[in-house]
Amino acid sequence: QSKGKKPLFVQLVLDNIWSLYEAVMKRDKEKIEKIVTSLGLKIGARESRHADPKVHLNAICSQWLPISDAVLSMVCNKLPSPLDITAERVEKLMCVGARTFDSLPPETQELKS
């Protein structure tokens, strides 16, 4: 019943991240090995033997949830294509402060197209 009271995001995402964090910080080798094998990750011996548990946690998380892939996919999914931007918006993006688009050098104005 206690699981049913948690939001779905907590059950599926946060609990898994938290259990990994606790296992690494407590240096529970059996649980860490189980998590690493279930995720299909390959952690180097250097990272797993390191004295600082944050190095081990970083090695696991960088393979399991790479931030660069997540950010790039979010940018591609959420931001509009540069080809779809209106001409007015291009001018606003190119002008900083009180400068107008017409005051920019001709070479810079050609970048609009």
VMD Tcl script that draws the C-alpha trace (Angstrom):
set ca {
  {0.00 0.00 0.00}
  {2.86 2.40 0.66}
  {3.99 2.12 -2.98}
  {0.53 3.05 -4.19}
  {0.69 6.32 -2.29}
  {3.82 7.51 -4.09}
  {3.56 9.37 -7.38}
  {4.46 7.33 -10.44}
  {7.56 9.44 -11.18}
  {8.90 8.73 -7.71}
  {8.25 5.00 -8.06}
  {9.81 4.61 -11.50}
  {12.61 7.18 -11.52}
  {13.55 8.71 -8.20}
  {13.48 5.50 -6.15}
  {15.89 3.85 -8.59}
  {18.30 6.78 -8.52}
  {18.08 6.98 -4.75}
  {18.74 3.25 -4.28}
  {21.82 3.51 -6.52}
  {23.04 6.52 -4.54}
  {22.56 4.76 -1.20}
  {24.30 1.59 -2.40}
  {27.34 3.50 -3.62}
  {27.61 5.73 -0.56}
  {27.28 2.74 1.81}
  {29.68 0.74 -0.41}
  {27.28 -2.20 -0.71}
  {29.25 -4.15 -3.34}
  {26.61 -6.84 -3.90}
  {23.86 -4.33 -4.59}
  {26.14 -2.22 -6.80}
  {27.12 -5.26 -8.87}
  {23.46 -6.24 -9.22}
  {22.51 -2.75 -10.42}
  {25.46 -2.51 -12.82}
  {24.74 -5.93 -14.38}
  {21.00 -5.26 -14.65}
  {21.72 -1.99 -16.48}
  {24.38 -3.61 -18.68}
  {27.10 -1.13 -17.73}
  {30.87 -1.64 -17.71}
  {32.56 0.15 -14.86}
  {36.35 0.23 -14.86}
  {38.31 -1.25 -11.98}
  {39.94 2.11 -11.37}
  {36.59 3.82 -10.69}
  {35.24 0.98 -8.56}
  {38.37 0.89 -6.35}
  {38.57 4.65 -5.90}
  {38.44 5.89 -2.30}
  {35.86 8.57 -3.07}
  {32.41 7.00 -3.63}
  {31.38 9.99 -5.75}
  {33.84 8.88 -8.46}
  {32.14 5.48 -8.57}
  {28.70 7.09 -8.62}
  {29.78 9.42 -11.41}
  {31.10 6.50 -13.47}
  {27.81 4.63 -13.16}
  {25.55 7.62 -13.80}
  {27.56 8.89 -16.77}
  {26.95 5.59 -18.55}
  {23.40 5.03 -17.33}
  {22.01 8.55 -17.73}
  {24.38 10.58 -19.94}
  {23.44 14.24 -19.56}
  {24.72 15.28 -22.98}
  {22.33 12.92 -24.79}
  {19.41 14.04 -22.65}
  {20.07 17.74 -23.23}
  {20.61 17.34 -26.97}
  {17.45 15.29 -27.46}
  {15.43 17.79 -25.42}
  {16.76 20.70 -27.48}
  {15.95 18.87 -30.72}
  {12.45 17.99 -29.56}
  {11.42 21.30 -27.98}
  {13.12 24.09 -29.92}
  {11.74 25.07 -33.31}
  {13.76 24.56 -36.47}
  {15.85 27.59 -37.51}
  {14.10 27.39 -40.89}
  {10.72 27.96 -39.23}
  {11.73 31.16 -37.39}
  {10.01 34.27 -38.67}
  {11.99 37.17 -40.12}
  {11.01 39.45 -37.23}
  {12.33 36.99 -34.68}
  {15.63 36.68 -36.53}
  {16.03 40.44 -36.39}
  {15.28 40.48 -32.65}
  {17.81 37.73 -32.01}
  {20.51 39.52 -33.98}
  {19.98 42.93 -32.36}
  {21.20 43.58 -28.85}
  {19.79 46.37 -26.71}
  {18.67 49.55 -28.50}
  {20.39 48.72 -31.81}
  {18.12 48.20 -34.80}
  {18.61 45.63 -37.51}
  {19.16 48.37 -40.10}
  {22.13 49.74 -38.14}
  {24.03 46.44 -38.42}
  {26.78 46.09 -41.05}
  {25.64 44.68 -44.42}
  {27.63 41.49 -43.88}
  {25.72 40.84 -40.69}
  {22.37 41.64 -42.34}
  {23.14 39.01 -44.99}
  {23.24 36.37 -42.26}
  {19.46 36.78 -41.89}
  {18.85 34.83 -45.06}
}
mol new
graphics top color blue
foreach p $ca { graphics top sphere $p radius 0.5 }
foreach p [lrange $ca 0 end-1] q [lrange $ca 1 end] { graphics top cylinder $p $q radius 0.2 }
display resetview
